């Protein structure tokens, strides 16, 4: 009986209409949460042209702080989020579509080459890109090389960003995923651009710089929100 119920449940959640309906619901909850919360943006002066959509960029944040990434999308420039080919990525991809974000599919674990190729194409068309350097499975807050390589190949600036809020649920997942709750004060922190380089030998140094920059923005957002979850 238990095996039968498990099969029925699995088939139910694999159904495209069911998945689409649930993803629409999740996206609606996210939008409603922002509407019912006070939202403040703390943008480094050097990042303002990117924040206003005047220039393309690669936006990077930790996996556990990406649920509100759609709020960083300027009205005049598309942002493509890199989403893994993992099963969970299907749900995220559909939710992001309902939030107005396009996707590039792939990650460091699966589909990495094609994802990098597609990301380069996106940036060549003057769109922006969103990435979570510690995704899709961690280690938490340890940046992978992907954004650095893409930035070097396309000569595109990297913008470190994060958010926090005084009302949230923190999941007991590997990334300690922060889910905002309504009626709080949401703080977005957007740091200074990390300039691209041309020397492959500098990739590791730039990776460390990017990792430190995302941590700085996350610490700043948590401090503003009065949290100690970092």
Backbone torsions as a table, in degrees:
resi	resn	phi	psi	omega
1	UNK	NA	-44.3	-179.7
2	UNK	-63.6	-40.1	179.3
3	UNK	-65.0	-38.5	178.9
4	UNK	-63.9	-45.9	179.0
5	UNK	-63.2	-36.8	179.5
6	UNK	-65.3	-41.9	179.0
7	UNK	-65.0	-41.8	179.2
8	UNK	-63.8	-42.8	179.6
9	UNK	-63.4	-42.7	-179.6
10	UNK	-64.4	-43.5	179.1
11	UNK	-64.4	-37.3	179.8
12	UNK	-61.5	-47.9	-176.4
13	UNK	-77.8	-15.3	174.8
14	UNK	-82.3	-14.5	-179.4
15	UNK	-63.5	128.1	-178.2
16	UNK	-60.1	-45.3	178.3
17	UNK	-60.0	-39.4	179.0
18	UNK	-65.4	-46.2	179.8
19	UNK	-61.0	-43.8	-179.7
20	UNK	-62.5	-41.3	-179.9
21	UNK	-65.1	-42.9	179.9
22	UNK	-67.9	-39.5	178.9
23	UNK	-65.9	-39.2	176.0
24	UNK	-61.5	-41.1	179.3
25	UNK	-63.6	-44.6	179.2
26	UNK	-61.7	-45.1	179.4
27	UNK	-61.8	-39.6	179.8
28	UNK	-65.9	-39.2	177.8
29	UNK	-63.8	-41.8	179.3
30	UNK	-62.4	-47.1	179.2
31	UNK	-62.1	-43.1	-179.0
32	UNK	-64.1	-39.2	178.2
33	UNK	-58.9	-43.5	178.7
34	UNK	-66.2	-39.2	179.6
35	UNK	-64.8	-31.8	-177.0
36	UNK	-94.7	9.0	-179.3
37	UNK	-122.2	158.3	170.6
38	UNK	-83.9	130.4	-176.3
39	UNK	-121.2	127.5	178.9
40	UNK	-127.1	133.7	177.1
41	UNK	-105.1	130.1	176.8
42	UNK	-115.2	100.1	-170.7
43	UNK	-113.4	125.1	173.6
44	UNK	-59.2	140.0	-175.7
45	UNK	-55.7	-37.4	-178.7
46	UNK	-69.8	-18.7	-179.2
47	UNK	-92.3	-5.2	-175.7
48	UNK	-58.2	-44.0	179.1
49	UNK	-59.7	-32.7	178.0
50	UNK	-75.9	-42.0	179.9
51	UNK	-61.9	-34.7	179.1
52	UNK	-82.9	-3.0	178.7
53	UNK	82.9	12.7	-179.3
54	UNK	-75.9	-22.4	-179.6
55	UNK	-139.9	148.8	177.0
56	UNK	-74.5	160.6	179.5
57	UNK	-161.0	166.6	169.4
58	UNK	-105.8	109.5	-179.6
59	UNK	-88.4	130.0	-178.7
60	UNK	-126.0	136.1	174.8
61	UNK	-149.3	164.2	178.9
62	UNK	-72.6	152.6	-177.4
63	UNK	-57.1	-37.5	-178.4
64	UNK	-75.3	-3.2	-178.9
65	UNK	-127.5	35.5	-175.4
66	UNK	-108.6	1.5	-171.9
67	UNK	-66.1	-26.0	-178.9
68	UNK	-106.3	21.3	-176.4
69	UNK	-58.7	-26.9	-178.3
70	UNK	-61.9	-24.2	-179.2
71	UNK	-71.3	-11.7	178.8
72	UNK	-88.1	-4.1	-177.5
73	UNK	-78.1	117.7	175.9
74	UNK	-73.3	157.5	-175.7
75	UNK	-67.8	-26.3	-172.0
76	UNK	-105.1	14.3	178.9
77	UNK	-151.5	132.2	179.4
78	UNK	-77.7	145.5	173.1
79	UNK	-119.7	128.5	176.1
80	UNK	-102.9	123.5	178.3
81	UNK	-91.9	135.8	175.4
82	UNK	-82.8	119.9	-175.1
83	UNK	-122.0	135.8	-176.0
84	UNK	-67.1	160.0	175.7
85	UNK	-85.2	2.0	176.8
86	UNK	-62.5	158.0	-178.9
87	UNK	-54.3	-40.8	178.4
88	UNK	-63.0	-27.1	-179.5
89	UNK	-64.1	-28.2	178.1
90	UNK	-62.6	-41.7	178.7
91	UNK	-66.7	-44.4	-180.0
92	UNK	-63.5	-42.7	-178.7
93	UNK	-59.7	-44.3	-179.2
94	UNK	-68.4	-38.8	177.8
95	UNK	-63.0	-42.9	179.1
96	UNK	-62.6	-35.9	177.0
97	UNK	-60.3	-42.8	178.9
98	UNK	-67.9	-20.7	177.8
99	UNK	-93.5	2.3	175.3
100	UNK	89.8	16.4	179.0
101	UNK	-110.2	134.8	173.1
102	UNK	-82.9	173.4	-177.4
103	UNK	-135.0	152.7	163.0
104	UNK	-114.7	127.5	-173.6
105	UNK	-97.9	131.1	178.1
106	UNK	141.7	167.7	-178.8
107	UNK	-156.6	-176.7	178.6
108	UNK	-66.3	-21.4	-176.3
109	UNK	-94.4	-29.9	-174.1
110	UNK	-150.4	129.6	177.8
111	UNK	71.7	24.2	-174.6
112	UNK	-63.6	-41.5	-177.1
113	UNK	-66.0	-48.4	-179.1
114	UNK	-66.4	-34.7	178.5
115	UNK	-65.7	-41.5	177.8
116	UNK	-63.5	-43.2	178.0
117	UNK	-60.3	-45.1	-179.5
118	UNK	-67.5	-36.7	178.6
119	UNK	-63.8	-41.2	177.6
120	UNK	-62.2	-40.5	178.3
121	UNK	-64.1	-42.7	178.3
122	UNK	-58.4	-47.3	-178.4
123	UNK	-69.1	-32.2	178.3
124	UNK	-66.2	-22.4	177.9
125	UNK	-92.1	11.8	176.2
126	UNK	69.6	21.1	170.0
127	UNK	-88.8	167.4	176.0
128	UNK	-101.7	167.6	-175.7
129	UNK	-131.1	140.9	175.2
130	UNK	-116.6	132.2	-177.2
131	UNK	-138.4	151.5	173.7
132	UNK	-116.5	99.0	-170.5
133	UNK	-65.2	-15.8	176.8
134	UNK	-100.4	4.1	178.3
135	UNK	-89.1	171.4	-0.7
136	UNK	-87.7	-9.1	-174.6
137	UNK	-133.0	16.5	176.9
138	UNK	90.0	-169.0	3.8
139	UNK	-63.1	150.7	-176.6
140	UNK	-62.1	130.4	175.2
141	UNK	63.0	22.7	172.1
142	UNK	-112.2	112.5	-173.6
143	UNK	-76.4	137.2	171.9
144	UNK	-89.0	173.9	-170.1
145	UNK	-83.2	-14.0	-171.9
146	UNK	-46.3	-56.1	-178.2
147	UNK	-60.8	-33.9	-179.0
148	UNK	-67.0	-44.3	-179.9
149	UNK	-64.3	-45.3	180.0
150	UNK	-64.0	-41.0	178.3
151	UNK	-61.7	-41.8	-179.7
152	UNK	-66.3	-43.4	-177.1
153	UNK	-69.6	-28.0	-177.3
154	UNK	-108.6	-5.3	-176.7
155	UNK	53.1	53.4	-179.2
156	UNK	-116.7	137.8	178.4
157	UNK	-69.4	148.5	176.1
158	UNK	-104.3	131.4	179.5
159	UNK	-112.1	111.7	177.3
160	UNK	-78.2	135.7	-178.4
161	UNK	-149.5	163.0	178.6
162	UNK	-163.6	173.0	174.2
163	UNK	-144.8	161.3	171.6
164	UNK	-153.7	168.9	-179.4
165	UNK	-154.5	155.6	-179.6
166	UNK	-83.1	-7.2	176.6
167	UNK	-129.2	109.8	-176.7
168	UNK	-159.8	160.3	169.3
169	UNK	-108.7	131.5	178.6
170	UNK	-105.1	116.9	-179.3
171	UNK	-74.6	151.7	178.8
172	UNK	-88.7	52.7	179.9
173	UNK	-103.8	173.1	-177.4
174	UNK	-58.4	-30.8	-177.0
175	UNK	-98.8	1.9	-176.8
176	UNK	49.9	57.2	-172.5
177	UNK	-58.3	127.1	-177.4
178	UNK	-96.7	114.1	-179.7
179	UNK	-108.6	114.3	-176.7
180	UNK	-69.5	145.9	176.2
181	UNK	-109.4	154.8	-178.6
182	UNK	-63.4	162.0	172.7
183	UNK	68.4	24.3	175.1
184	UNK	-106.6	-170.7	176.2
185	UNK	-118.2	110.9	-177.8
186	UNK	-93.8	128.5	177.9
187	UNK	-113.1	121.6	171.5
188	UNK	-100.8	131.8	177.6
189	UNK	-120.2	123.0	-178.1
190	UNK	-121.1	119.1	-173.5
191	UNK	-90.1	178.3	-179.9
192	UNK	-66.2	148.0	179.7
193	UNK	-62.9	143.3	170.8
194	UNK	-96.7	116.6	-173.2
195	UNK	-72.1	141.2	178.9
196	UNK	-71.1	156.9	178.8
197	UNK	-122.6	173.2	-178.1
198	UNK	-118.1	-6.2	-175.1
199	UNK	-101.8	113.8	-179.5
200	UNK	-57.9	-28.0	179.9
201	UNK	-65.2	-17.2	-179.7
202	UNK	-91.7	1.1	-174.9
203	UNK	-57.4	-45.8	-176.8
204	UNK	-66.3	-41.0	177.8
205	UNK	-61.5	-41.9	179.7
206	UNK	-68.8	-34.9	176.9
207	UNK	-61.3	-43.7	178.5
208	UNK	-65.0	-38.8	177.8
209	UNK	-63.7	-42.9	178.9
210	UNK	-63.8	-44.6	179.5
211	UNK	-58.9	-46.2	179.2
212	UNK	-64.1	-37.5	-178.3
213	UNK	-67.5	-40.8	177.8
214	UNK	-65.9	-41.0	177.3
215	UNK	-60.3	-40.4	179.3
216	UNK	-60.9	-45.4	-179.6
217	UNK	-67.4	-35.9	178.7
218	UNK	-68.8	-43.0	175.6
219	UNK	-59.2	-44.0	-178.4
220	UNK	-62.9	-45.8	179.6
221	UNK	-62.6	-42.5	178.9
222	UNK	-64.0	-39.7	178.6
223	UNK	-62.3	-44.1	179.8
224	UNK	-64.6	-34.2	-178.5
225	UNK	-86.5	-7.5	-179.1
226	UNK	74.7	31.3	-178.8
227	UNK	-105.9	159.5	174.7
228	UNK	-131.7	34.8	-173.7
229	UNK	-86.7	-11.6	-172.6
230	UNK	-57.5	NA	NA
